[in-house]
């Protein structure tokens, strides 16, 4: 019983919500995941570079893009972490950027393998 709770809490994707939003269209899910896999690493890298350079404009833009991508796939905790980075960029708050980025990186660490697991099941 506890094991299921722990698993759902560690899951990055809210699959039931995502499938509901997609009207259980597994083909669409596969297409969305494929598009995400193509663009996500590049967008994350752009954010990482922007944080390293304290380029607040790019932090804002890149984190906004990631927030939308993640929210679109029902990856709520990571989308929230990206939103925090976006707000920090808008507010020009460079202290704490590296830590906020670590939170986002932690939330997405196993995201691509998790999405692939869902695709293989469908």
Biopython code that builds the backbone (N, CA, C, O; Angstrom):
import numpy as np
from Bio.PDB.StructureBuilder import StructureBuilder

atoms = [
    (1, "UNK", "N", (0.829, -1.184, 0.000)),
    (1, "UNK", "CA", (0.000, 0.000, 0.000)),
    (1, "UNK", "C", (0.874, 1.248, 0.000)),
    (1, "UNK", "O", (0.673, 2.135, -0.830)),
    (2, "UNK", "N", (1.827, 1.335, 0.899)),
    (2, "UNK", "CA", (2.720, 2.486, 0.946)),
    (2, "UNK", "C", (3.528, 2.600, -0.329)),
    (2, "UNK", "O", (3.811, 3.702, -0.799)),
    (3, "UNK", "N", (3.898, 1.456, -0.891)),
    (3, "UNK", "CA", (4.704, 1.451, -2.109)),
    (3, "UNK", "C", (3.983, 2.167, -3.245)),
    (3, "UNK", "O", (4.624, 2.929, -3.970)),
    (4, "UNK", "N", (2.695, 1.961, -3.433)),
    (4, "UNK", "CA", (1.940, 2.637, -4.476)),
    (4, "UNK", "C", (1.937, 4.133, -4.251)),
    (4, "UNK", "O", (2.131, 4.901, -5.194)),
    (5, "UNK", "N", (1.723, 4.557, -3.029)),
    (5, "UNK", "CA", (1.715, 5.976, -2.723)),
    (5, "UNK", "C", (3.058, 6.589, -3.045)),
    (5, "UNK", "O", (3.120, 7.651, -3.665)),
    (6, "UNK", "N", (4.141, 5.937, -2.634)),
    (6, "UNK", "CA", (5.468, 6.445, -2.921)),
    (6, "UNK", "C", (5.705, 6.536, -4.422)),
    (6, "UNK", "O", (6.286, 7.513, -4.894)),
    (7, "UNK", "N", (5.265, 5.537, -5.178)),
    (7, "UNK", "CA", (5.456, 5.544, -6.620)),
    (7, "UNK", "C", (4.720, 6.710, -7.265)),
    (7, "UNK", "O", (5.277, 7.403, -8.116)),
    (8, "UNK", "N", (3.478, 6.929, -6.865)),
    (8, "UNK", "CA", (2.712, 8.011, -7.479)),
    (8, "UNK", "C", (3.301, 9.362, -7.117)),
    (8, "UNK", "O", (3.264, 10.288, -7.928)),
    (9, "UNK", "N", (3.843, 9.492, -5.912)),
    (9, "UNK", "CA", (4.455, 10.749, -5.521)),
    (9, "UNK", "C", (5.759, 10.973, -6.272)),
    (9, "UNK", "O", (6.134, 12.119, -6.518)),
    (10, "UNK", "N", (6.461, 9.899, -6.645)),
    (10, "UNK", "CA", (7.722, 10.062, -7.343)),
    (10, "UNK", "C", (7.527, 10.194, -8.852)),
    (10, "UNK", "O", (8.450, 10.591, -9.563)),
    (11, "UNK", "N", (6.347, 9.867, -9.338)),
    (11, "UNK", "CA", (6.066, 9.964, -10.757)),
    (11, "UNK", "C", (6.029, 11.426, -11.178)),
    (11, "UNK", "O", (5.352, 12.245, -10.557)),
    (12, "UNK", "N", (6.757, 11.739, -12.230)),
    (12, "UNK", "CA", (6.811, 13.117, -12.707)),
    (12, "UNK", "C", (5.546, 13.492, -13.463)),
    (12, "UNK", "O", (5.098, 14.637, -13.404)),
    (13, "UNK", "N", (4.970, 12.530, -14.170)),
    (13, "UNK", "CA", (3.827, 12.785, -15.046)),
    (13, "UNK", "C", (2.540, 12.352, -14.357)),
    (13, "UNK", "O", (2.468, 11.265, -13.784)),
    (14, "UNK", "N", (1.538, 13.198, -14.417)),
    (14, "UNK", "CA", (0.210, 12.824, -13.948)),
    (14, "UNK", "C", (-0.493, 12.193, -15.144)),
    (14, "UNK", "O", (-1.249, 12.854, -15.856)),
    (15, "UNK", "N", (-0.235, 10.910, -15.352)),
    (15, "UNK", "CA", (-0.736, 10.213, -16.533)),
    (15, "UNK", "C", (-2.260, 10.214, -16.632)),
    (15, "UNK", "O", (-2.783, 10.464, -17.718)),
    (16, "UNK", "N", (-2.992, 9.949, -15.560)),
    (16, "UNK", "CA", (-4.454, 9.992, -15.695)),
    (16, "UNK", "C", (-4.956, 11.348, -16.195)),
    (16, "UNK", "O", (-5.837, 11.414, -17.052)),
    (17, "UNK", "N", (-4.389, 12.422, -15.654)),
    (17, "UNK", "CA", (-4.778, 13.770, -16.099)),
    (17, "UNK", "C", (-4.417, 13.981, -17.561)),
    (17, "UNK", "O", (-5.215, 14.513, -18.332)),
    (18, "UNK", "N", (-3.223, 13.568, -17.938)),
    (18, "UNK", "CA", (-2.767, 13.744, -19.319)),
    (18, "UNK", "C", (-3.658, 12.975, -20.286)),
    (18, "UNK", "O", (-4.089, 13.520, -21.302)),
    (19, "UNK", "N", (-3.934, 11.722, -19.976)),
    (19, "UNK", "CA", (-4.779, 10.924, -20.863)),
    (19, "UNK", "C", (-6.196, 11.494, -20.950)),
    (19, "UNK", "O", (-6.821, 11.457, -22.010)),
    (20, "UNK", "N", (-6.688, 12.011, -19.849)),
    (20, "UNK", "CA", (-8.014, 12.638, -19.871)),
    (20, "UNK", "C", (-8.001, 13.865, -20.785)),
    (20, "UNK", "O", (-8.927, 14.069, -21.570)),
    (21, "UNK", "N", (-6.960, 14.670, -20.681)),
    (21, "UNK", "CA", (-6.849, 15.866, -21.520)),
    (21, "UNK", "C", (-6.740, 15.503, -22.993)),
    (21, "UNK", "O", (-7.154, 16.268, -23.864)),
    (22, "UNK", "N", (-6.180, 14.326, -23.265)),
    (22, "UNK", "CA", (-6.018, 13.872, -24.650)),
    (22, "UNK", "C", (-7.160, 12.967, -25.099)),
    (22, "UNK", "O", (-7.075, 12.344, -26.157)),
    (23, "UNK", "N", (-8.219, 12.890, -24.311)),
    (23, "UNK", "CA", (-9.349, 12.005, -24.608)),
    (23, "UNK", "C", (-8.889, 10.575, -24.867)),
    (23, "UNK", "O", (-9.397, 9.901, -25.763)),
    (24, "UNK", "N", (-7.924, 10.123, -24.076)),
    (24, "UNK", "CA", (-7.369, 8.765, -24.182)),
    (24, "UNK", "C", (-6.813, 8.443, -25.564)),
    (24, "UNK", "O", (-6.781, 7.281, -25.971)),
    (25, "UNK", "N", (-6.381, 9.461, -26.273)),
    (25, "UNK", "CA", (-5.818, 9.280, -27.616)),
    (25, "UNK", "C", (-4.333, 8.923, -27.477)),
    (25, "UNK", "O", (-3.487, 9.806, -27.334)),
    (26, "UNK", "N", (-4.030, 7.641, -27.521)),
    (26, "UNK", "CA", (-2.664, 7.172, -27.304)),
    (26, "UNK", "C", (-1.748, 7.555, -28.465)),
    (26, "UNK", "O", (-0.551, 7.763, -28.266)),
    (27, "UNK", "N", (-2.291, 7.647, -29.655)),
    (27, "UNK", "CA", (-1.493, 8.094, -30.799)),
    (27, "UNK", "C", (-1.040, 9.537, -30.590)),
    (27, "UNK", "O", (0.117, 9.872, -30.847)),
    (28, "UNK", "N", (-1.942, 10.379, -30.131)),
    (28, "UNK", "CA", (-1.590, 11.769, -29.847)),
    (28, "UNK", "C", (-0.555, 11.838, -28.730)),
    (28, "UNK", "O", (0.367, 12.651, -28.787)),
    (29, "UNK", "N", (-0.702, 10.995, -27.723)),
    (29, "UNK", "CA", (0.283, 10.940, -26.648)),
    (29, "UNK", "C", (1.660, 10.608, -27.213)),
    (29, "UNK", "O", (2.648, 11.243, -26.844)),
    (30, "UNK", "N", (1.733, 9.630, -28.095)),
    (30, "UNK", "CA", (3.008, 9.259, -28.711)),
    (30, "UNK", "C", (3.608, 10.419, -29.496)),
    (30, "UNK", "O", (4.814, 10.659, -29.438)),
    (31, "UNK", "N", (2.767, 11.132, -30.224)),
    (31, "UNK", "CA", (3.245, 12.276, -31.006)),
    (31, "UNK", "C", (3.750, 13.399, -30.103)),
    (31, "UNK", "O", (4.784, 14.007, -30.380)),
    (32, "UNK", "N", (3.017, 13.670, -29.022)),
    (32, "UNK", "CA", (3.438, 14.714, -28.086)),
    (32, "UNK", "C", (4.762, 14.354, -27.416)),
    (32, "UNK", "O", (5.637, 15.205, -27.259)),
    (33, "UNK", "N", (4.899, 13.112, -27.030)),
    (33, "UNK", "CA", (6.137, 12.673, -26.384)),
    (33, "UNK", "C", (7.304, 12.763, -27.371)),
    (33, "UNK", "O", (8.395, 13.196, -26.999)),
    (34, "UNK", "N", (7.085, 12.361, -28.612)),
    (34, "UNK", "CA", (8.149, 12.440, -29.618)),
    (34, "UNK", "C", (8.588, 13.888, -29.826)),
    (34, "UNK", "O", (9.784, 14.167, -29.906)),
    (35, "UNK", "N", (7.633, 14.806, -29.913)),
    (35, "UNK", "CA", (7.965, 16.225, -30.082)),
    (35, "UNK", "C", (8.705, 16.744, -28.853)),
    (35, "UNK", "O", (9.665, 17.504, -28.973)),
    (36, "UNK", "N", (8.256, 16.334, -27.683)),
    (36, "UNK", "CA", (8.897, 16.747, -26.438)),
    (36, "UNK", "C", (10.343, 16.252, -26.387)),
    (36, "UNK", "O", (11.250, 16.997, -26.018)),
    (37, "UNK", "N", (10.545, 14.994, -26.759)),
    (37, "UNK", "CA", (11.898, 14.418, -26.738)),
    (37, "UNK", "C", (12.847, 15.167, -27.673)),
    (37, "UNK", "O", (14.040, 15.282, -27.391)),
    (38, "UNK", "N", (12.318, 15.671, -28.776)),
    (38, "UNK", "CA", (13.163, 16.404, -29.728)),
    (38, "UNK", "C", (13.557, 17.779, -29.198)),
    (38, "UNK", "O", (14.684, 18.222, -29.422)),
    (39, "UNK", "N", (12.663, 18.453, -28.510)),
    (39, "UNK", "CA", (12.910, 19.847, -28.139)),
    (39, "UNK", "C", (13.337, 20.062, -26.690)),
    (39, "UNK", "O", (14.051, 21.021, -26.395)),
    (40, "UNK", "N", (12.917, 19.194, -25.794)),
    (40, "UNK", "CA", (13.191, 19.407, -24.377)),
    (40, "UNK", "C", (14.679, 19.543, -24.039)),
    (40, "UNK", "O", (15.046, 20.489, -23.343)),
    (41, "UNK", "N", (15.547, 18.643, -24.500)),
    (41, "UNK", "CA", (16.964, 18.774, -24.120)),
    (41, "UNK", "C", (17.574, 20.107, -24.547)),
    (41, "UNK", "O", (18.364, 20.690, -23.805)),
    (42, "UNK", "N", (17.220, 20.587, -25.718)),
    (42, "UNK", "CA", (17.759, 21.862, -26.209)),
    (42, "UNK", "C", (17.266, 23.021, -25.353)),
    (42, "UNK", "O", (18.032, 23.922, -25.010)),
    (43, "UNK", "N", (15.989, 22.992, -25.014)),
    (43, "UNK", "CA", (15.422, 24.066, -24.186)),
    (43, "UNK", "C", (16.019, 24.055, -22.780)),
    (43, "UNK", "O", (16.309, 25.110, -22.217)),
    (44, "UNK", "N", (16.200, 22.869, -22.218)),
    (44, "UNK", "CA", (16.795, 22.775, -20.891)),
    (44, "UNK", "C", (18.238, 23.275, -20.918)),
    (44, "UNK", "O", (18.671, 23.983, -20.009)),
    (45, "UNK", "N", (18.967, 22.911, -21.946)),
    (45, "UNK", "CA", (20.349, 23.372, -22.068)),
    (45, "UNK", "C", (20.409, 24.896, -22.196)),
    (45, "UNK", "O", (21.290, 25.529, -21.614)),
    (46, "UNK", "N", (19.493, 25.479, -22.941)),
    (46, "UNK", "CA", (19.453, 26.943, -23.070)),
    (46, "UNK", "C", (19.223, 27.591, -21.707)),
    (46, "UNK", "O", (19.832, 28.612, -21.386)),
    (47, "UNK", "N", (18.345, 26.995, -20.911)),
    (47, "UNK", "CA", (18.093, 27.520, -19.569)),
    (47, "UNK", "C", (19.326, 27.367, -18.692)),
    (47, "UNK", "O", (19.679, 28.292, -17.960)),
    (48, "UNK", "N", (19.980, 26.230, -18.752)),
    (48, "UNK", "CA", (21.177, 26.005, -17.947)),
    (48, "UNK", "C", (22.259, 27.033, -18.274)),
    (48, "UNK", "O", (22.896, 27.576, -17.371)),
    (49, "UNK", "N", (22.465, 27.297, -19.554)),
    (49, "UNK", "CA", (23.455, 28.294, -19.968)),
    (49, "UNK", "C", (23.057, 29.692, -19.502)),
    (49, "UNK", "O", (23.903, 30.463, -19.049)),
    (50, "UNK", "N", (21.788, 30.012, -19.611)),
    (50, "UNK", "CA", (21.310, 31.327, -19.179)),
    (50, "UNK", "C", (21.503, 31.514, -17.682)),
    (50, "UNK", "O", (21.889, 32.594, -17.234)),
    (51, "UNK", "N", (21.236, 30.469, -16.907)),
    (51, "UNK", "CA", (21.437, 30.556, -15.460)),
    (51, "UNK", "C", (22.925, 30.739, -15.158)),
    (51, "UNK", "O", (23.289, 31.559, -14.315)),
    (52, "UNK", "N", (23.780, 29.987, -15.835)),
    (52, "UNK", "CA", (25.228, 30.106, -15.610)),
    (52, "UNK", "C", (25.735, 31.512, -15.912)),
    (52, "UNK", "O", (26.661, 31.999, -15.265)),
    (53, "UNK", "N", (25.122, 32.158, -16.898)),
    (53, "UNK", "CA", (25.538, 33.515, -17.301)),
    (53, "UNK", "C", (24.735, 34.608, -16.596)),
    (53, "UNK", "O", (25.000, 35.795, -16.785)),
    (54, "UNK", "N", (23.767, 34.213, -15.796)),
    (54, "UNK", "CA", (22.844, 35.155, -15.161)),
    (54, "UNK", "C", (22.190, 36.061, -16.201)),
    (54, "UNK", "O", (21.998, 37.255, -15.972)),
    (55, "UNK", "N", (21.853, 35.475, -17.342)),
    (55, "UNK", "CA", (21.169, 36.171, -18.432)),
    (55, "UNK", "C", (19.674, 36.105, -18.143)),
    (55, "UNK", "O", (18.991, 35.171, -18.565)),
    (56, "UNK", "N", (19.181, 37.092, -17.430)),
    (56, "UNK", "CA", (17.820, 37.049, -16.912)),
    (56, "UNK", "C", (16.759, 37.034, -18.012)),
    (56, "UNK", "O", (15.710, 36.409, -17.854)),
    (57, "UNK", "N", (17.023, 37.706, -19.104)),
    (57, "UNK", "CA", (16.070, 37.700, -20.213)),
    (57, "UNK", "C", (15.905, 36.291, -20.780)),
    (57, "UNK", "O", (14.784, 35.843, -21.019)),
    (58, "UNK", "N", (17.017, 35.596, -20.993)),
    (58, "UNK", "CA", (16.962, 34.235, -21.522)),
    (58, "UNK", "C", (16.428, 33.264, -20.473)),
    (58, "UNK", "O", (15.731, 32.308, -20.814)),
    (59, "UNK", "N", (16.746, 33.498, -19.202)),
    (59, "UNK", "CA", (16.169, 32.670, -18.131)),
    (59, "UNK", "C", (14.650, 32.762, -18.203)),
    (59, "UNK", "O", (13.957, 31.747, -18.129)),
    (60, "UNK", "N", (14.140, 33.969, -18.345)),
    (60, "UNK", "CA", (12.694, 34.172, -18.412)),
    (60, "UNK", "C", (12.092, 33.458, -19.608)),
    (60, "UNK", "O", (11.102, 32.738, -19.474)),
    (61, "UNK", "N", (12.683, 33.654, -20.767)),
    (61, "UNK", "CA", (12.153, 33.068, -21.999)),
    (61, "UNK", "C", (12.245, 31.544, -21.991)),
    (61, "UNK", "O", (11.265, 30.859, -22.284)),
    (62, "UNK", "N", (13.411, 31.021, -21.657)),
    (62, "UNK", "CA", (13.615, 29.570, -21.685)),
    (62, "UNK", "C", (12.758, 28.866, -20.639)),
    (62, "UNK", "O", (12.188, 27.811, -20.916)),
    (63, "UNK", "N", (12.663, 29.430, -19.457)),
    (63, "UNK", "CA", (11.854, 28.787, -18.419)),
    (63, "UNK", "C", (10.360, 28.883, -18.757)),
    (63, "UNK", "O", (9.594, 27.978, -18.425)),
    (64, "UNK", "N", (9.946, 29.961, -19.407)),
    (64, "UNK", "CA", (8.551, 30.071, -19.851)),
    (64, "UNK", "C", (8.236, 28.985, -20.875)),
    (64, "UNK", "O", (7.180, 28.355, -20.814)),
    (65, "UNK", "N", (9.147, 28.771, -21.807)),
    (65, "UNK", "CA", (8.969, 27.725, -22.816)),
    (65, "UNK", "C", (8.882, 26.352, -22.158)),
    (65, "UNK", "O", (7.995, 25.559, -22.473)),
    (66, "UNK", "N", (9.800, 26.081, -21.252)),
    (66, "UNK", "CA", (9.788, 24.793, -20.549)),
    (66, "UNK", "C", (8.524, 24.616, -19.721)),
    (66, "UNK", "O", (7.951, 23.527, -19.677)),
    (67, "UNK", "N", (8.096, 25.678, -19.071)),
    (67, "UNK", "CA", (6.874, 25.613, -18.265)),
    (67, "UNK", "C", (5.698, 25.167, -19.131)),
    (67, "UNK", "O", (4.924, 24.298, -18.728)),
    (68, "UNK", "N", (5.563, 25.748, -20.295)),
    (68, "UNK", "CA", (4.480, 25.379, -21.190)),
    (68, "UNK", "C", (4.580, 23.949, -21.672)),
    (68, "UNK", "O", (3.584, 23.228, -21.723)),
    (69, "UNK", "N", (5.794, 23.540, -22.029)),
    (69, "UNK", "CA", (5.997, 22.163, -22.482)),
    (69, "UNK", "C", (5.634, 21.167, -21.394)),
    (69, "UNK", "O", (4.952, 20.174, -21.648)),
    (70, "UNK", "N", (6.092, 21.437, -20.188)),
    (70, "UNK", "CA", (5.878, 20.525, -19.068)),
    (70, "UNK", "C", (4.413, 20.510, -18.639)),
    (70, "UNK", "O", (3.857, 19.445, -18.367)),
    (71, "UNK", "N", (3.796, 21.664, -18.577)),
    (71, "UNK", "CA", (2.383, 21.728, -18.209)),
    (71, "UNK", "C", (1.529, 21.002, -19.243)),
    (71, "UNK", "O", (0.544, 20.351, -18.893)),
    (72, "UNK", "N", (1.903, 21.112, -20.507)),
    (72, "UNK", "CA", (1.169, 20.440, -21.567)),
    (72, "UNK", "C", (1.185, 18.929, -21.446)),
    (72, "UNK", "O", (0.284, 18.252, -21.941)),
    (73, "UNK", "N", (2.201, 18.399, -20.792)),
    (73, "UNK", "CA", (2.304, 16.954, -20.577)),
    (73, "UNK", "C", (1.926, 16.551, -19.148)),
    (73, "UNK", "O", (2.196, 15.429, -18.720)),
    (74, "UNK", "N", (1.307, 17.465, -18.427)),
    (74, "UNK", "CA", (0.870, 17.208, -17.044)),
    (74, "UNK", "C", (2.033, 16.836, -16.131)),
    (74, "UNK", "O", (1.916, 15.950, -15.284)),
    (75, "UNK", "N", (3.142, 17.517, -16.314)),
    (75, "UNK", "CA", (4.314, 17.339, -15.455)),
    (75, "UNK", "C", (4.304, 18.539, -14.498)),
    (75, "UNK", "O", (5.090, 19.476, -14.637)),
    (76, "UNK", "N", (3.412, 18.480, -13.548)),
    (76, "UNK", "CA", (3.039, 19.623, -12.732)),
    (76, "UNK", "C", (4.163, 20.165, -11.858)),
    (76, "UNK", "O", (4.415, 21.370, -11.850)),
    (77, "UNK", "N", (4.838, 19.287, -11.124)),
    (77, "UNK", "CA", (5.888, 19.778, -10.213)),
    (77, "UNK", "C", (7.009, 20.453, -10.989)),
    (77, "UNK", "O", (7.512, 21.496, -10.569)),
    (78, "UNK", "N", (7.403, 19.875, -12.110)),
    (78, "UNK", "CA", (8.460, 20.478, -12.923)),
    (78, "UNK", "C", (7.983, 21.783, -13.543)),
    (78, "UNK", "O", (8.753, 22.739, -13.637)),
    (79, "UNK", "N", (6.726, 21.836, -13.967)),
    (79, "UNK", "CA", (6.184, 23.082, -14.529)),
    (79, "UNK", "C", (6.194, 24.183, -13.475)),
    (79, "UNK", "O", (6.474, 25.342, -13.782)),
    (80, "UNK", "N", (5.890, 23.821, -12.240)),
    (80, "UNK", "CA", (5.932, 24.785, -11.143)),
    (80, "UNK", "C", (7.361, 25.275, -10.902)),
    (80, "UNK", "O", (7.579, 26.462, -10.658)),
    (81, "UNK", "N", (8.326, 24.366, -10.971)),
    (81, "UNK", "CA", (9.729, 24.750, -10.806)),
    (81, "UNK", "C", (10.169, 25.687, -11.937)),
    (81, "UNK", "O", (10.900, 26.649, -11.701)),
    (82, "UNK", "N", (9.723, 25.404, -13.157)),
    (82, "UNK", "CA", (10.048, 26.275, -14.293)),
    (82, "UNK", "C", (9.386, 27.640, -14.118)),
    (82, "UNK", "O", (9.973, 28.668, -14.457)),
    (83, "UNK", "N", (8.176, 27.648, -13.595)),
    (83, "UNK", "CA", (7.473, 28.911, -13.356)),
    (83, "UNK", "C", (8.232, 29.765, -12.334)),
    (83, "UNK", "O", (8.310, 30.987, -12.464)),
    (84, "UNK", "N", (8.781, 29.110, -11.334)),
    (84, "UNK", "CA", (9.564, 29.845, -10.321)),
    (84, "UNK", "C", (10.778, 30.497, -10.979)),
    (84, "UNK", "O", (11.092, 31.655, -10.701)),
    (85, "UNK", "N", (11.461, 29.750, -11.855)),
    (85, "UNK", "CA", (12.611, 30.312, -12.563)),
    (85, "UNK", "C", (12.179, 31.475, -13.469)),
    (85, "UNK", "O", (12.867, 32.492, -13.552)),
    (86, "UNK", "N", (11.053, 31.316, -14.132)),
    (86, "UNK", "CA", (10.544, 32.381, -14.991)),
    (86, "UNK", "C", (10.311, 33.658, -14.179)),
    (86, "UNK", "O", (10.691, 34.752, -14.598)),
    (87, "UNK", "N", (9.688, 33.502, -13.028)),
    (87, "UNK", "CA", (9.412, 34.670, -12.185)),
    (87, "UNK", "C", (10.707, 35.301, -11.677)),
    (87, "UNK", "O", (10.826, 36.526, -11.626)),
    (88, "UNK", "N", (11.663, 34.475, -11.308)),
    (88, "UNK", "CA", (12.954, 35.007, -10.863)),
    (88, "UNK", "C", (13.616, 35.794, -11.984)),
    (88, "UNK", "O", (14.205, 36.848, -11.745)),
    (89, "UNK", "N", (13.519, 35.278, -13.215)),
    (89, "UNK", "CA", (14.075, 35.988, -14.354)),
    (89, "UNK", "C", (13.394, 37.324, -14.566)),
    (89, "UNK", "O", (14.056, 38.334, -14.803)),
    (90, "UNK", "N", (12.075, 37.332, -14.482)),
    (90, "UNK", "CA", (11.320, 38.585, -14.649)),
    (90, "UNK", "C", (11.664, 39.604, -13.571)),
    (90, "UNK", "O", (11.750, 40.803, -13.833)),
    (91, "UNK", "N", (11.860, 39.105, -12.358)),
    (91, "UNK", "CA", (12.145, 39.985, -11.236)),
    (91, "UNK", "C", (13.626, 40.356, -11.146)),
    (91, "UNK", "O", (14.015, 41.177, -10.315)),
    (92, "UNK", "N", (14.454, 39.747, -12.008)),
    (92, "UNK", "CA", (15.891, 40.022, -11.981)),
    (92, "UNK", "C", (16.575, 39.476, -10.747)),
    (92, "UNK", "O", (17.558, 40.053, -10.282)),
    (93, "UNK", "N", (16.084, 38.391, -10.214)),
    (93, "UNK", "CA", (16.633, 37.806, -8.987)),
    (93, "UNK", "C", (17.655, 36.725, -9.310)),
    (93, "UNK", "O", (17.329, 35.539, -9.332)),
    (94, "UNK", "N", (18.874, 37.134, -9.557)),
    (94, "UNK", "CA", (19.895, 36.139, -9.883)),
    (94, "UNK", "C", (20.342, 35.308, -8.676)),
    (94, "UNK", "O", (20.686, 34.141, -8.862)),
    (95, "UNK", "N", (20.355, 35.846, -7.441)),
    (95, "UNK", "CA", (20.671, 34.967, -6.318)),
    (95, "UNK", "C", (19.597, 33.880, -6.192)),
    (95, "UNK", "O", (18.400, 34.171, -6.188)),
    (96, "UNK", "N", (20.034, 32.658, -6.090)),
    (96, "UNK", "CA", (19.098, 31.556, -5.964)),
    (96, "UNK", "C", (18.744, 30.882, -7.278)),
    (96, "UNK", "O", (18.065, 29.855, -7.279)),
    (97, "UNK", "N", (19.192, 31.439, -8.396)),
    (97, "UNK", "CA", (18.886, 30.831, -9.687)),
    (97, "UNK", "C", (19.439, 29.417, -9.794)),
    (97, "UNK", "O", (18.744, 28.507, -10.246)),
    (98, "UNK", "N", (20.676, 29.235, -9.381)),
    (98, "UNK", "CA", (21.309, 27.914, -9.497)),
    (98, "UNK", "C", (20.533, 26.878, -8.677)),
    (98, "UNK", "O", (20.332, 25.751, -9.129)),
    (99, "UNK", "N", (20.105, 27.257, -7.493)),
    (99, "UNK", "CA", (19.345, 26.331, -6.650)),
    (99, "UNK", "C", (17.979, 26.035, -7.271)),
    (99, "UNK", "O", (17.530, 24.889, -7.262)),
    (100, "UNK", "N", (17.329, 27.047, -7.803)),
    (100, "UNK", "CA", (16.027, 26.844, -8.459)),
    (100, "UNK", "C", (16.181, 25.942, -9.683)),
    (100, "UNK", "O", (15.307, 25.124, -9.971)),
    (101, "UNK", "N", (17.284, 26.094, -10.394)),
    (101, "UNK", "CA", (17.544, 25.232, -11.548)),
    (101, "UNK", "C", (17.744, 23.784, -11.097)),
    (101, "UNK", "O", (17.276, 22.857, -11.757)),
    (102, "UNK", "N", (18.437, 23.592, -9.978)),
    (102, "UNK", "CA", (18.634, 22.236, -9.454)),
    (102, "UNK", "C", (17.300, 21.575, -9.132)),
    (102, "UNK", "O", (17.130, 20.377, -9.359)),
    (103, "UNK", "N", (16.365, 22.337, -8.611)),
    (103, "UNK", "CA", (15.036, 21.799, -8.306)),
    (103, "UNK", "C", (14.377, 21.327, -9.598)),
    (103, "UNK", "O", (13.829, 20.226, -9.655)),
    (104, "UNK", "N", (14.432, 22.164, -10.635)),
    (104, "UNK", "CA", (13.849, 21.779, -11.923)),
    (104, "UNK", "C", (14.544, 20.539, -12.478)),
    (104, "UNK", "O", (13.883, 19.605, -12.932)),
    (105, "UNK", "N", (15.867, 20.530, -12.444)),
    (105, "UNK", "CA", (16.616, 19.375, -12.968)),
    (105, "UNK", "C", (16.260, 18.104, -12.213)),
    (105, "UNK", "O", (16.163, 17.031, -12.808)),
    (106, "UNK", "N", (16.066, 18.221, -10.911)),
    (106, "UNK", "CA", (15.659, 17.060, -10.114)),
    (106, "UNK", "C", (14.289, 16.550, -10.560)),
    (106, "UNK", "O", (14.078, 15.345, -10.694)),
    (107, "UNK", "N", (13.372, 17.474, -10.784)),
    (107, "UNK", "CA", (12.007, 17.098, -11.182)),
    (107, "UNK", "C", (11.954, 16.428, -12.552)),
    (107, "UNK", "O", (11.072, 15.607, -12.805)),
    (108, "UNK", "N", (12.890, 16.771, -13.437)),
    (108, "UNK", "CA", (12.862, 16.203, -14.794)),
    (108, "UNK", "C", (13.910, 15.114, -15.005)),
    (108, "UNK", "O", (14.061, 14.606, -16.116)),
    (109, "UNK", "N", (14.629, 14.754, -13.951)),
    (109, "UNK", "CA", (15.745, 13.811, -14.082)),
    (109, "UNK", "C", (15.350, 12.509, -14.768)),
    (109, "UNK", "O", (16.103, 12.004, -15.600)),
    (110, "UNK", "N", (14.210, 11.965, -14.444)),
    (110, "UNK", "CA", (13.774, 10.686, -15.014)),
    (110, "UNK", "C", (12.569, 10.839, -15.932)),
    (110, "UNK", "O", (11.879, 9.866, -16.235)),
    (111, "UNK", "N", (12.323, 12.058, -16.368)),
    (111, "UNK", "CA", (11.117, 12.326, -17.136)),
    (111, "UNK", "C", (11.089, 11.601, -18.479)),
    (111, "UNK", "O", (10.093, 10.954, -18.801)),
    (112, "UNK", "N", (12.139, 11.691, -19.254)),
    (112, "UNK", "CA", (12.137, 11.048, -20.574)),
    (112, "UNK", "C", (11.985, 9.533, -20.470)),
    (112, "UNK", "O", (11.182, 8.967, -21.212)),
    (113, "UNK", "N", (12.720, 8.844, -19.581)),
    (113, "UNK", "CA", (12.484, 7.400, -19.436)),
    (113, "UNK", "C", (11.061, 7.089, -18.971)),
    (113, "UNK", "O", (10.464, 6.109, -19.416)),
    (114, "UNK", "N", (10.521, 7.909, -18.087)),
    (114, "UNK", "CA", (9.164, 7.685, -17.609)),
    (114, "UNK", "C", (8.163, 7.812, -18.762)),
    (114, "UNK", "O", (7.253, 6.993, -18.889)),
    (115, "UNK", "N", (8.330, 8.827, -19.589)),
    (115, "UNK", "CA", (7.444, 8.992, -20.743)),
    (115, "UNK", "C", (7.563, 7.813, -21.701)),
    (115, "UNK", "O", (6.563, 7.340, -22.242)),
    (116, "UNK", "N", (8.787, 7.344, -21.907)),
    (116, "UNK", "CA", (8.988, 6.186, -22.800)),
    (116, "UNK", "C", (8.300, 4.942, -22.240)),
    (116, "UNK", "O", (7.772, 4.134, -23.004)),
    (117, "UNK", "N", (8.302, 4.782, -20.935)),
    (117, "UNK", "CA", (7.622, 3.651, -20.304)),
    (117, "UNK", "C", (6.132, 3.719, -20.599)),
    (117, "UNK", "O", (5.517, 2.699, -20.910)),
    (118, "UNK", "N", (5.546, 4.901, -20.507)),
    (118, "UNK", "CA", (4.129, 5.061, -20.812)),
    (118, "UNK", "C", (3.838, 4.718, -22.270)),
    (118, "UNK", "O", (2.833, 4.075, -22.575)),
    (119, "UNK", "N", (4.710, 5.144, -23.154)),
    (119, "UNK", "CA", (4.516, 4.897, -24.597)),
    (119, "UNK", "C", (4.570, 3.396, -24.870)),
    (119, "UNK", "O", (3.747, 2.872, -25.620)),
    (120, "UNK", "N", (5.518, 2.715, -24.277)),
    (120, "UNK", "CA", (5.644, 1.258, -24.515)),
    (120, "UNK", "C", (4.427, 0.499, -24.011)),
    (120, "UNK", "O", (4.065, -0.534, -24.575)),
    (121, "UNK", "N", (3.792, 0.999, -22.956)),
    (121, "UNK", "CA", (2.609, 0.345, -22.397)),
    (121, "UNK", "C", (1.384, 0.509, -23.280)),
    (121, "UNK", "O", (0.460, -0.302, -23.219)),
    (122, "UNK", "N", (1.368, 1.548, -24.096)),
    (122, "UNK", "CA", (0.156, 1.808, -24.889)),
    (122, "UNK", "C", (0.181, 1.077, -26.208)),
    (122, "UNK", "O", (-0.761, 1.188, -26.993)),
]
sb = StructureBuilder()
sb.init_structure("model")
sb.init_model(0)
sb.init_chain("A")
sb.init_seg("    ")
for serial, (resi, resn, name, xyz) in enumerate(atoms, 1):
    if name == "N":
        sb.init_residue(resn, " ", resi, " ")
    sb.init_atom(name, np.array(xyz, "f"), 0.0, 1.0, " ", f" {name:<3s}", serial, name[0])
structure = sb.get_structure()
